[in-house]
């Protein structure tokens, strides 16, 4: 989130902001022969197949195909020209010029094109509107790049051919970089009869596994990670298997899962009623021609259904809650309510969402996204309502023009989108705006403000779409009486409704709150409608870590000469999960599509609290809910009561660490030494590039016998890899013997000096990586401890266990007894490998490189 500087009237991005802009959104020349001295390039500085690293630099010399490049940090590197990309756009102004011209080019006359090119350019200036990533990268680049991020394709036809057809459609979309949503409810349940082959079906969940596996292949082979959402309706006989499928290792690993919940199911939950799991009668002679996954339509035709099982609705609900509590999945989409509120209810029902859940779509629906940067509309402690109104109205026209400016690779997408002209205008920078206004995010005052703000944005958006309809015509499927009957339209006043009845509507929906992880990081503001994840963080360099502030916090600190921020600077984990959901509900009221939002909860958040949170979301009118409970991917035992924080139990927790590596279930061999009931040892507190590590070395017969490594929060990749390192080291120490009997020295030799992306400390205390820290801890144990050896106390060991498994504040900064500020709760980024991945907006994004799973 580096600041920007102005140079010769142009905005110059710095640091990560510049790298994201040049790498993802600026136009580039892919021909290495065109690179010359003086060119700005993105150069591959670390050619790793899993974690390649690019840096921005200036070519200072070219000799044949060899380049000498001066990086932004002053470092000189050499590179082959085919490992560098020449950037054709170096500043946002150049991109804004391209976007304004391209999106205005579909206006009907040269005069209109010139008028709207100027208006769009003023809108884009200073990041007032931040286009969706696909629009920014693709508009005006060439005629092949789609400007849409994600798609929902129709539910598969219930046949082998239909499933393969859906698989092919999904593969084509993903290979072009799009995310896909699929509702599996059209597929017959497990063990249902298949007459054609005189056998039975393997079930809808198994076919979901096929879609998931294929997504993984595309992720490995393509230029963009595959993104897949699988949804199942609450009446499907395979529902219980679907809810728990991720507990079966390897079956569905490359998809997000959500259950589509009906109003009837929620009524059955509240009244403790039975619930039928059912499916159409597959022997119906018209089954193949009529059945498309819409159970209401099937029943309206007088068709029969077969009840496979009757269950208690509360039991199913509790199963969903337990699974979400345990592993953050499945999510929930209140699908019947979604369709009641949807403006397309009468001609194009919502069947699924895109992979991040913010956009409910019909079959062949698409995401058409951009975000207004609200931080630009806070002026002198007030909202600049006039400027915001203009920006909203221009933005709606901008997105409507995208419908005509984008190429379509699937005729079905084109036909659907031209029929409904769905657009999704969202916001970013909400948290920053509220800080400028001194309103505490999540407070009762904030809920009143959010209702006013988003009602204003919704009204201005609908007026803009209606004005465009008066000029250019309504979307073809518009029928005024039916359109105005939607739940969303009933919220508006008579004046607006009458304007729409008279002028029509250009777009079936107008508003979406989508993730803005990469673009928000590039711009340097808060992402989406989320609070800031934290106000201070550490940037790693060759000299170690250095403390950074997000721009608005940095400005306050500098102006007030204090590092204690006011209480209206509120971060994600300062809020209760209920606060998150109440904010979501206040905004959802005025968003005709949906919202990508994460309700962050502490590790000790219980199953019953999760249940209450989901039911609150339903009562508040949310269309879905995502909870991320800290450490939720590593807890095995469910509880509905909070553990008492009894200090007397801390020594017991410390003892549990020494016994936590359970490696003795395998049958013993003559080469394998089993773990005694009790071991003695020491735990060392080590500072590593990925956070504070607690490394326990236990001995048997006078030699190191067991290593336990504890880094990061439970459920994170950092924690998993650290635990694996400890287990593998322990196995090495327990199996077999060396002639000199000194396996520990050999382990030190192979681990010591392994380098990662950075280092902490200097001289003898320098730690290059977690493996290096493990080697040093074993070395301390063998050679004795000097004054610098960081031995942890029993209470610190207990604290390490608590932070890994049940700490309530692992996302906050903390300060240790040495006075060092450190950051907990981060995970490894799949793109750059840094421990900088945070969960928010119903998604995850990296604070180090700007990677986002969803944008």
Secondary structure, DSSP 4 states (H G I P E B T S, - for coil): ---EEEETTEEEE-HHHHHHIIIIIS-EE--GGG--TT-EEEEEEE--SSS-EEEEEEEEEEETTEEEEEETTS-EEEEEGGGEEEES--SHHHHHHHHHHHHHTTSSSHHHHHHHHHHHHHHHGGGSEEE-HHHHHHTTT-SS--S--EEE-PPPPSSHHHHHHHHHHHHHHHHTT-EEEEEGGGSPPTT-EEGGGTEE---HHHHHHHHHHHHHHHHHHSSS---EEEEEETT-TTHHHHHHGGGSTTSS-S-EEEEE--HHHHHHHHTT-EEEEEEE-TTSTTHHHH-SS-HHHHHHTT--EEEEEEEEHHHHHHHHHHHHHHHS-SEEE-HHHHHHH-TTTTTS---EE-TTSS-EE-TTEE--EEEEEGGGGEETTEE-HHHHHHHHHHHHHHHHHHHHHS--S-HHHHHHHHHH---EEEEE-HHHHHHHTT--TTSHHHHHHHHHHHHHHHHHHHHHHHHHHHHH---TT--HHHHTTSTTGGGS-HHHHHHHHHH--S-S--B-B---HHHHHHHTS--TTPPBS-SEEEEEETTEEEEEE-HHHHHHHHHHT-S---TT--BGGGS-HHHHHHHHHHHHTT-SS-B---EEE-TT--HHHHHHHHHHHHHTT-SEE-EEETTTTS--S--SSPPP--GGGHHHHHHHHTT-----SSPP-TTBPPPPS--EEEEEEEEETTEEEEEEEEEETTEEEEEEEEES-TTSHHHHHHHHHHHHHHHHHHB---TTS-HHHHHHHHHTT---S--BS-GGG-B-SHHHHHHHHHHHHHH---TT--BPPHHHHHHHHHHHHT-S-TTSEEE-TTS-EEE-S-EE-TTT--EEEEEETTEEEETTT--BS--
